[in-house]
Amino acid sequence: MKTSAGLQDSGTADESDAKNLEADRELSELIDQHENTDWTVVPGISAAEAGAWTIRLIEARETIQEDL
């Protein structure tokens, strides 16, 4: 079955839940790593850009959590 975005759906709620939980865990890990990065040593990335990315990651995690 295809989703509204045209992506192949796994077909079962259990598989979807497991994928959502895994995505939530991975996003949480990424957010933690992102927040712990010293962006002052990364050339070409401003603190404002890094902050905006962190906000987007947090919003993505919240979207996934709403679907759980």
HELIX and SHEET records of a PDB file:
HELIX    1   1 ALA A   13  GLU A   35  1                                  23    
HELIX    2   2 TRP A   39  VAL A   41  5                                   3    
HELIX    3   3 ALA A   47  ASP A   67  1                                  21    
END                                                                             
